[in-house]
């Protein structure tokens, strides 16, 4: 959706998760993931980052900013929140909640009075998470070719996957352009930066 793709804008795509094939917040560009290093967690029973993400996603669907069939649970649960890192719970919640009152306008840019929340959110991403996420699936989510990249802990992390000779999906895992490992896995899962097979080589948890 527009908000998620922009909010995720700090992040980029939906992190290579299963819903990254198409538009809206789970689109192939503009998804923002949150960092690990905020005040984190929140109190039991308090509104959560996941709830805030779902609220703005559903609002954008209601006002026609995003396709009515957009799966908010997938976009938030498989993309935004996992890449957001738990310790930034408070920053994520504040960022999304500040945007919610203007959801009906389908604005591309963040409301001016949310700058402090944005700054805190991005600072958390730079220190502990991923931002500027972009993914490509040339043959859709069922294919075995994909590529995702994001700035995680201020370093460029990339996953590039394609078919091997024996028909499996093989991936090259790169940090700052240097291959740090290779791996294989299910096509719908391998490209996820924090949950795919390259995670074993990426120290971004």
Wavefront OBJ file of the C-alpha trace (Angstrom):
o trace
v 0.000 0.000 0.000
v 1.111 3.530 -0.386
v 1.780 4.097 3.282
v 3.500 0.806 3.860
v 5.606 1.137 0.768
v 6.636 4.580 1.913
v 6.756 3.778 5.578
v 8.612 0.768 4.595
v 10.231 3.327 2.460
v 12.914 3.419 5.041
v 13.209 -0.174 4.149
v 12.332 -0.745 0.575
v 10.548 -3.898 -0.553
v 8.778 -6.239 1.707
v 11.960 -7.885 2.519
v 11.656 -10.666 0.054
v 8.818 -12.228 1.936
v 6.028 -14.202 0.307
v 3.949 -11.122 -0.379
v 6.570 -9.143 -2.243
v 5.209 -9.893 -5.672
v 2.918 -6.972 -6.070
v 1.735 -3.511 -5.230
v 0.839 -1.764 -2.102
v 2.732 -2.005 1.086
v 4.065 -5.356 0.087
v 5.265 -4.157 -3.290
v 8.656 -4.616 -4.814
v 9.961 -1.212 -3.792
v 9.698 1.275 -1.003
v 9.289 -0.959 2.014
v 10.686 0.097 5.361
v 11.867 -2.285 7.965
v 12.562 -1.329 11.506
v 15.619 -1.702 13.606
v 16.492 -3.702 16.680
v 17.653 -0.984 18.903
v 14.822 1.116 20.220
v 13.257 1.174 23.610
v 11.592 -2.013 22.504
v 8.840 -4.300 23.536
v 6.264 -2.088 25.138
v 4.067 -3.119 28.041
v 1.945 -6.236 27.955
v -1.478 -5.469 26.563
v -0.370 -2.113 25.121
v -0.977 -1.297 21.436
v 1.725 -2.899 19.322
v 3.671 -2.071 16.179
v 1.821 -4.889 14.454
v -1.536 -3.353 15.370
v -0.402 0.053 14.116
v 0.788 -1.481 10.852
v -2.495 -3.330 10.361
v -4.495 -0.192 11.164
v -2.864 1.969 8.520
v -2.901 -0.863 5.983
v -6.628 -1.417 6.456
v -7.268 2.338 6.363
v -5.488 2.677 3.032
v -7.516 -0.191 1.622
v -10.701 1.470 2.876
v -9.867 4.790 1.213
v -8.697 3.223 -2.028
v -4.999 3.966 -1.582
v -4.226 0.265 -1.866
v -5.898 -2.676 -3.632
v -8.869 -4.041 -1.673
v -7.443 -7.558 -1.870
v -4.117 -6.576 -0.288
v -3.353 -9.023 2.523
v -2.461 -6.740 5.433
v -1.649 -9.654 7.714
v 0.963 -10.886 5.241
v 2.329 -7.412 4.477
v 2.733 -6.540 8.139
v 3.395 -9.969 9.608
v 5.768 -11.316 6.964
v 7.461 -8.132 5.846
v 7.233 -5.030 7.969
v 7.417 -6.425 11.468
v 10.012 -9.208 10.924
v 12.376 -6.786 9.234
v 11.571 -4.262 11.891
v 13.474 -6.001 14.668
v 11.668 -6.279 18.039
v 13.657 -3.720 20.014
v 12.272 -0.894 17.889
v 8.688 -1.700 18.826
v 8.026 1.734 20.292
v 9.553 3.596 17.353
v 7.558 1.572 14.830
v 4.341 2.097 16.747
v 4.891 5.856 17.064
v 5.815 6.239 13.374
v 2.828 4.368 12.001
v 0.391 5.811 14.528
v 1.400 9.371 13.665
v 0.616 8.711 10.000
v -2.782 7.109 10.639
v -4.924 10.274 11.032
v -4.030 11.293 7.455
v -4.538 7.837 5.948
v -7.562 9.019 3.954
v -5.446 11.465 1.938
v -3.252 8.725 0.413
v -0.285 11.044 0.784
v 3.088 9.936 -0.522
v 5.040 11.981 1.997
v 5.054 11.822 5.766
v 2.972 14.550 7.511
v 5.194 17.410 8.662
v 4.249 16.976 12.308
v 5.573 13.398 12.243
v 9.192 14.372 11.564
v 10.382 13.511 15.082
v 8.820 10.050 14.834
v 10.393 9.553 11.424
v 13.830 10.596 12.639
v 13.660 8.197 15.585
v 12.426 5.394 13.332
v 15.182 5.867 10.755
v 17.864 6.202 13.416
v 16.771 2.849 14.808
v 16.932 1.295 11.367
v 20.424 2.617 10.752
v 21.672 1.229 14.047
v 19.863 -2.089 14.235
v 17.741 -2.912 11.212
v 17.243 -2.633 7.467
v 16.047 0.146 5.193
v 15.750 0.914 1.469
v 14.700 -2.635 0.699
v 14.180 -3.579 -2.946
v 13.280 -6.975 -4.398
v 12.724 -8.408 -7.862
v 10.956 -11.628 -8.788
v 11.232 -11.881 -12.607
v 9.039 -14.983 -12.752
v 6.794 -14.360 -9.761
v 6.906 -15.816 -6.291
v 6.668 -19.378 -7.552
v 9.788 -18.990 -9.698
v 13.288 -19.755 -8.491
v 14.925 -16.483 -9.532
v 14.939 -13.451 -7.255
v 17.127 -10.675 -5.916
v 16.769 -8.524 -2.811
v 18.958 -5.809 -1.337
v 18.773 -3.468 1.641
v 20.984 -1.361 3.856
v 21.207 -3.361 7.066
v 23.246 -1.951 9.935
v 24.361 0.680 7.411
v 25.913 -1.923 5.094
v 24.460 -3.119 1.802
v 23.210 -6.698 2.044
v 22.165 -8.587 -1.076
v 20.603 -11.932 -1.883
v 20.753 -13.117 -5.495
v 19.091 -16.425 -6.316
v 18.615 -18.480 -9.444
v 18.169 -22.047 -10.692
v 21.062 -24.476 -10.428
v 21.827 -27.319 -12.833
v 19.967 -29.811 -10.680
v 16.863 -27.604 -10.519
v 17.249 -26.287 -6.985
v 17.333 -22.602 -6.062
v 20.848 -21.437 -5.258
v 21.618 -18.071 -3.676
v 24.641 -15.850 -3.402
v 24.818 -13.817 -0.189
v 26.744 -10.541 -0.380
v 27.728 -7.798 2.061
v 29.084 -4.599 0.555
v 29.447 -6.413 -2.751
v 31.549 -9.250 -1.321
v 30.137 -12.787 -1.333
v 30.059 -14.107 2.232
v 28.334 -17.388 1.505
v 25.995 -19.427 -0.703
v 22.897 -21.403 0.194
v 19.743 -22.972 -1.201
v 16.128 -23.219 -0.140
v 12.494 -22.979 -1.170
v 11.896 -20.309 -3.864
v 9.271 -18.461 -1.795
v 11.623 -18.122 1.171
v 15.227 -17.778 0.050
v 15.290 -14.062 -0.746
v 14.062 -12.831 2.630
v 16.982 -10.907 4.110
v 16.312 -11.752 7.742
v 14.492 -15.065 7.371
v 15.881 -16.564 4.160
v 18.788 -18.950 3.794
v 21.385 -16.140 3.659
v 20.551 -15.110 7.216
v 23.139 -17.595 8.467
v 25.776 -15.341 6.846
v 24.153 -12.002 7.750
v 24.633 -10.747 11.290
v 21.486 -8.620 11.366
v 19.473 -10.253 14.143
l 1 2 3 4 5 6 7 8 9 10 11 12 13 14 15 16 17 18 19 20 21 22 23 24 25 26 27 28 29 30 31 32 33 34 35 36 37 38 39 40 41 42 43 44 45 46 47 48 49 50 51 52 53 54 55 56 57 58 59 60 61 62 63 64 65 66 67 68 69 70 71 72 73 74 75 76 77 78 79 80 81 82 83 84 85 86 87 88 89 90 91 92 93 94 95 96 97 98 99 100 101 102 103 104 105 106 107 108 109 110 111 112 113 114 115 116 117 118 119 120 121 122 123 124 125 126 127 128 129 130 131 132 133 134 135 136 137 138 139 140 141 142 143 144 145 146 147 148 149 150 151 152 153 154 155 156 157 158 159 160 161 162 163 164 165 166 167 168 169 170 171 172 173 174 175 176 177 178 179 180 181 182 183 184 185 186 187 188 189 190 191 192 193 194 195 196 197 198 199 200 201 202 203 204 205
